[in-house]
Amino acid sequence: MDSLVLVLVDGLASFVMKVVQPIVRRALVLMEEPASKLPTNYVADVHLALKETTVKASNVLKLQVFSLIHKAADIFIIATGILPTERIALETCTSTGKSKCPIVADYVIDVKFIKFENYNRLLANGRTCSNFGSQQCQTTLHVCARPDDTSTLCRYGETKTGVIGDNVIDLNKTFIGTARNPITYLIRQPFQKFVVSFTAKSNNELIAEYVYQSGYYLPQRSVEEARYKLITTRGSQNPTTQLTYQIRSYCSQGYYGTNCITRCYIPTSEQTRFQCDINGQKVCKPGFTGPFCPPDGIRDTV
C-alpha cells in the first residue's frame, strides 16, 4: 500500500513540476509578450502529461490532477487574456487563410474603406504626383490604430495596402491591394478611446493624412448590435482630397459590460447547462435551475 501511495504522489509531483509550473511561469511571462509569441503546445502538453500520469493514478489523484489543470488554465487565461484553445484555433485559422477566424480580444475595431478621391493628383506639398502633371499617382494607404494621438506607435495594429490606384479609387471591395476590407483590429484590453490614422502616399511622398478619434463613445455589446459609422473627411495637409470609410467597435465574443471588461467563459463540458447573460454573468440555460444548473425536476446534490 505504501508503495502505491509513493507511486501516486510521485506521479502527481512529476506532473506539477513538468507541466503546471512551466505553464504558470510561461503565462506570467506572456503578460509582457505579444500574442504572436503565445505557445501553441499548451493543450497538447496538458493532455500528454495527464495521460502519462493517470495511467497509474486513482480516482482521487485524477480529481487532483484535473484541479491543478484548471487552476493552471485559469492563471493562463488571466495572464494572457485569451484561452489556449482559442489561440490554437486562431493560429490554425489564420495560417490556412480562412476568412472567418475566432475573435480573441476584449474589443474589436472594424474599418471598412469606401472611396479615396484626389481629383487634382496633388501631393501635400502642393506639387502634382509627377513633374508633368498628367502621370498617374501611385497611391498607397497606411492605417495605424493606437490609443491616442501623442504617439506614432501603432500599438493596436497597422496595415499597408501597397499600390491601390491613381487619384479616384473605389475601395468598396473585399480586398484593397494586399489588405482585406474591412480591416479588423483586436484590442487586448478593456475599452479606451482610440485613434485610427490613414496616410495616403504616392511614390513614398505624402498626399494627405486623415484621423479618426473615437472619443468616449463606448463599443457596442456584440458584432450583431454594432453599426458602422460612415465618415467622409478631408486631408489635413491636403484639403482637396478626401477619404470615405466606415468604422465600428464592439466587445469581442466572451466579453461583456459597458467597456468590455467582464470576461465570461463557459467550459465545453458545461455548455449544455450554462450560458452568459448580457452582463457577462454565468447563468443557467432555460430548463436548468439551481446553483449547479441540473435539469428542472432534478435536485442539486452537490
GURO-538423 format. One record per residue (C-alpha): residue number from 1; residue in one letter; x, y, z. Coordinates in nm, 3 decimals, decimal comma. Example, Ala and Ser with C-alpha at 12.3 -4.5 7.8 and 13.67 -1.06 7.14 Angstrom:
# residues 2
pos  code  c1  c2  c3
1  A  1,230  -0,450  0,780
2  S  1,367  -0,106  0,714
***
This chain:
# residues 302
pos  code  c1  c2  c3
1  M  0,000  0,000  0,000
2  D  0,280  0,240  0,092
3  S  0,449  0,175  -0,241
4  L  0,127  0,256  -0,426
5  V  0,093  0,585  -0,238
6  L  0,452  0,670  -0,325
7  V  0,384  0,600  -0,691
8  L  0,076  0,821  -0,687
9  V  0,250  1,105  -0,504
10  D  0,549  1,077  -0,735
11  G  0,322  1,089  -1,038
12  L  0,141  1,397  -0,914
13  A  0,465  1,571  -0,818
14  S  0,611  1,491  -1,159
15  F  0,304  1,633  -1,328
16  V  0,321  1,954  -1,127
17  M  0,693  2,003  -1,192
18  K  0,685  1,914  -1,560
19  V  0,362  2,076  -1,673
20  V  0,176  2,301  -1,432
21  Q  0,470  2,509  -1,308
22  P  0,610  2,575  -1,658
23  I  0,262  2,672  -1,777
24  V  0,222  2,919  -1,492
25  R  0,569  3,062  -1,550
26  R  0,507  3,098  -1,920
27  A  0,169  3,258  -1,859
28  L  0,320  3,518  -1,631
29  V  0,595  3,593  -1,881
30  L  0,337  3,624  -2,157
31  M  0,178  3,919  -1,982
32  E  0,452  4,125  -2,147
33  E  0,471  3,927  -2,472
34  P  0,285  3,993  -2,800
35  A  0,014  3,747  -2,898
36  S  0,224  3,608  -3,183
37  K  0,459  3,451  -2,927
38  L  0,193  3,258  -2,736
39  P  0,278  2,888  -2,704
40  T  0,078  2,663  -2,933
41  N  0,155  2,339  -2,750
42  Y  -0,020  2,427  -2,423
43  V  -0,319  2,194  -2,459
44  A  -0,108  1,914  -2,606
45  D  0,133  1,937  -2,310
46  V  -0,151  1,907  -2,061
47  H  -0,321  1,618  -2,238
48  L  0,003  1,422  -2,274
49  A  0,103  1,472  -1,911
50  L  -0,247  1,382  -1,793
51  K  -0,241  1,063  -1,998
52  E  0,102  0,963  -1,867
53  T  0,020  1,045  -1,506
54  T  -0,326  0,892  -1,477
55  V  -0,213  0,554  -1,609
56  K  -0,112  0,474  -1,252
57  A  -0,347  0,713  -1,070
58  S  -0,650  0,650  -0,853
59  N  -0,978  0,839  -0,895
60  V  -0,871  1,072  -0,616
61  L  -0,548  1,155  -0,795
62  K  -0,737  1,216  -1,118
63  L  -0,950  1,474  -0,941
64  Q  -0,638  1,638  -0,800
65  V  -0,477  1,645  -1,142
66  F  -0,785  1,794  -1,307
67  S  -0,800  2,055  -1,031
68  L  -0,439  2,151  -1,099
69  I  -0,503  2,172  -1,472
70  H  -0,799  2,403  -1,418
71  K  -0,600  2,626  -1,181
72  A  -0,312  2,648  -1,427
73  A  -0,554  2,723  -1,710
74  D  -0,721  2,997  -1,504
75  I  -0,384  3,161  -1,442
76  F  -0,304  3,133  -1,813
77  I  -0,634  3,296  -1,906
78  I  -0,594  3,579  -1,654
79  A  -0,234  3,645  -1,755
80  T  -0,283  3,642  -2,131
81  G  -0,646  3,744  -2,165
82  I  -0,723  3,455  -2,401
83  L  -0,794  3,086  -2,388
84  P  -0,518  2,848  -2,504
85  T  -0,759  2,651  -2,721
86  E  -0,883  2,974  -2,879
87  R  -0,526  3,079  -2,955
88  I  -0,451  2,748  -3,127
89  A  -0,771  2,778  -3,330
90  L  -0,683  3,136  -3,422
91  E  -0,333  3,045  -3,538
92  T  -0,461  2,746  -3,736
93  C  -0,736  2,956  -3,893
94  T  -0,500  3,241  -3,986
95  S  -0,237  3,010  -4,132
96  T  -0,494  2,842  -4,358
97  G  -0,624  3,174  -4,487
98  K  -0,983  3,127  -4,374
99  S  -1,193  3,443  -4,382
100  K  -1,382  3,377  -4,057
101  C  -1,144  3,329  -3,766
102  P  -1,228  3,322  -3,394
103  I  -1,207  3,662  -3,231
104  V  -0,993  3,672  -2,918
105  A  -0,975  4,016  -2,755
106  D  -1,155  4,249  -2,516
107  Y  -1,294  4,458  -2,802
108  V  -1,271  4,490  -3,178
109  I  -1,233  4,776  -3,427
110  D  -1,355  4,725  -3,784
111  V  -1,252  4,975  -4,054
112  K  -1,419  4,949  -4,395
113  F  -1,292  5,166  -4,681
114  I  -1,538  5,311  -4,933
115  K  -1,361  5,565  -5,156
116  F  -1,047  5,778  -5,195
117  E  -1,054  6,100  -5,400
118  N  -0,763  6,315  -5,520
119  Y  -0,904  6,469  -5,838
120  N  -0,616  6,713  -5,888
121  R  -0,346  6,448  -5,833
122  L  -0,184  6,675  -5,575
123  L  0,070  6,590  -5,306
124  A  0,063  6,751  -4,961
125  N  0,335  6,997  -5,070
126  G  0,114  7,130  -5,349
127  R  0,301  6,963  -5,634
128  T  0,141  6,707  -5,861
129  C  0,222  6,338  -5,847
130  S  0,456  6,389  -6,143
131  N  0,653  6,683  -6,280
132  F  0,431  6,686  -6,589
133  G  0,102  6,675  -6,402
134  S  -0,055  6,406  -6,617
135  Q  0,120  6,096  -6,485
136  Q  -0,091  5,879  -6,258
137  C  -0,039  5,877  -5,883
138  Q  0,083  5,553  -5,729
139  T  -0,146  5,578  -5,427
140  T  -0,091  5,364  -5,118
141  L  -0,269  5,367  -4,782
142  H  -0,118  5,308  -4,439
143  V  -0,358  5,252  -4,147
144  C  -0,238  5,292  -3,789
145  A  -0,451  5,213  -3,481
146  R  -0,324  5,346  -3,147
147  P  -0,450  5,456  -2,803
148  D  -0,403  5,832  -2,857
149  D  -0,260  6,094  -3,091
150  T  0,050  6,168  -2,883
151  S  0,244  5,873  -3,025
152  T  0,311  5,741  -3,374
153  L  0,350  5,384  -3,244
154  C  0,071  5,167  -3,390
155  R  0,015  4,980  -3,066
156  Y  -0,320  4,833  -3,171
157  G  -0,206  4,736  -3,520
158  E  -0,122  4,870  -3,864
159  T  -0,199  4,781  -4,224
160  K  -0,026  4,872  -4,551
161  T  -0,219  4,823  -4,873
162  G  0,052  4,853  -5,135
163  V  -0,033  5,050  -5,452
164  I  -0,412  5,063  -5,491
165  G  -0,464  5,301  -5,785
166  D  -0,442  5,655  -5,917
167  N  -0,639  5,954  -5,795
168  V  -1,005  5,844  -5,764
169  I  -1,028  5,494  -5,622
170  D  -1,332  5,281  -5,541
171  L  -1,238  5,098  -5,220
172  N  -1,572  4,930  -5,153
173  K  -1,446  4,579  -5,224
174  T  -1,325  4,272  -5,035
175  F  -0,955  4,342  -5,089
176  I  -0,770  4,671  -5,124
177  G  -0,431  4,593  -5,266
178  T  -0,296  4,329  -5,029
179  A  -0,528  4,420  -4,739
180  R  -0,864  4,266  -4,658
181  N  -1,154  4,510  -4,636
182  P  -1,284  4,565  -4,372
183  I  -0,968  4,566  -4,164
184  T  -1,013  4,422  -3,815
185  Y  -0,801  4,514  -3,513
186  L  -0,828  4,304  -3,196
187  I  -0,762  4,514  -2,886
188  R  -0,649  4,300  -2,591
189  Q  -0,751  4,530  -2,306
190  P  -1,068  4,690  -2,168
191  F  -1,208  4,966  -2,389
192  Q  -1,030  5,300  -2,402
193  K  -1,064  5,579  -2,655
194  F  -0,862  5,508  -2,968
195  V  -0,723  5,682  -3,276
196  V  -0,708  5,547  -3,630
197  S  -0,496  5,743  -3,876
198  F  -0,482  5,697  -4,254
199  T  -0,181  5,812  -4,454
200  A  -0,202  5,835  -4,833
201  K  0,123  5,848  -5,029
202  S  0,240  5,837  -5,389
203  N  0,589  5,706  -5,459
204  N  0,658  5,750  -5,087
205  E  0,560  6,119  -5,093
206  L  0,277  6,233  -4,867
207  I  -0,060  6,303  -5,025
208  A  -0,262  6,358  -4,706
209  E  -0,342  6,227  -4,360
210  Y  -0,684  6,156  -4,211
211  V  -0,753  6,091  -3,844
212  Y  -1,047  5,932  -3,663
213  Q  -1,077  5,972  -3,284
214  S  -1,332  5,760  -3,103
215  G  -1,362  5,991  -2,804
216  Y  -1,551  5,815  -2,528
217  Y  -1,817  5,653  -2,744
218  L  -1,834  5,305  -2,595
219  P  -1,831  4,996  -2,817
220  Q  -2,147  4,800  -2,886
221  R  -2,209  4,485  -2,684
222  S  -2,169  4,249  -2,981
223  V  -2,094  4,241  -3,352
224  E  -2,465  4,174  -3,414
225  E  -2,556  4,504  -3,246
226  A  -2,266  4,706  -3,388
227  R  -2,347  4,958  -3,660
228  Y  -2,094  5,118  -3,890
229  K  -2,048  5,494  -3,871
230  L  -1,999  5,650  -4,217
231  I  -1,727  5,916  -4,229
232  T  -1,604  6,139  -4,510
233  T  -1,305  6,352  -4,415
234  R  -1,069  6,587  -4,599
235  G  -0,693  6,555  -4,574
236  S  -0,534  6,765  -4,301
237  Q  -0,239  6,871  -4,522
238  N  -0,429  6,849  -4,850
239  P  -0,797  6,954  -4,822
240  T  -0,856  6,891  -5,194
241  T  -0,851  6,518  -5,116
242  Q  -1,099  6,316  -4,915
243  L  -1,134  5,966  -4,776
244  T  -1,467  5,793  -4,715
245  Y  -1,479  5,497  -4,481
246  Q  -1,692  5,323  -4,217
247  I  -1,586  5,234  -3,865
248  R  -1,737  5,047  -3,570
249  S  -1,625  4,896  -3,241
250  Y  -1,779  4,621  -3,028
251  C  -1,700  4,379  -2,748
252  S  -1,526  4,061  -2,855
253  Q  -1,708  3,731  -2,814
254  G  -1,690  3,631  -2,448
255  Y  -1,650  3,990  -2,317
256  Y  -1,930  4,196  -2,166
257  G  -2,006  4,520  -1,985
258  T  -2,000  4,886  -2,086
259  N  -1,626  4,881  -2,152
260  C  -1,589  4,510  -2,242
261  I  -1,404  4,440  -1,917
262  T  -1,610  4,141  -1,796
263  R  -1,491  3,802  -1,919
264  C  -1,743  3,516  -1,923
265  Y  -1,618  3,171  -2,020
266  I  -1,824  2,851  -2,020
267  P  -1,617  2,530  -2,043
268  T  -1,727  2,291  -2,317
269  S  -1,836  2,037  -2,056
270  E  -2,082  2,291  -1,908
271  Q  -2,222  2,450  -2,223
272  T  -2,534  2,232  -2,222
273  R  -2,635  2,378  -1,882
274  F  -2,481  2,725  -1,856
275  Q  -2,471  3,041  -2,065
276  C  -2,353  3,402  -2,027
277  D  -2,616  3,671  -1,985
278  I  -2,588  4,022  -2,136
279  N  -2,388  4,139  -1,833
280  G  -2,134  3,857  -1,858
281  Q  -2,272  3,659  -1,565
282  K  -2,272  3,278  -1,580
283  V  -2,636  3,167  -1,556
284  C  -2,844  2,856  -1,619
285  K  -2,987  2,792  -1,962
286  P  -3,367  2,762  -1,994
287  G  -3,474  2,428  -1,847
288  F  -3,194  2,423  -1,588
289  T  -3,209  2,568  -1,236
290  G  -3,012  2,581  -0,912
291  P  -2,651  2,668  -0,826
292  F  -2,517  2,388  -1,048
293  C  -2,795  2,402  -1,307
294  P  -2,924  2,043  -1,313
295  P  -3,224  1,984  -1,542
296  D  -3,557  2,103  -1,399
297  G  -3,706  1,846  -1,164
298  I  -3,369  1,709  -1,057
299  R  -3,249  1,829  -0,718
300  D  -2,897  1,968  -0,682
301  T  -2,695  1,726  -0,472
302  V  -2,354  1,895  -0,486
***
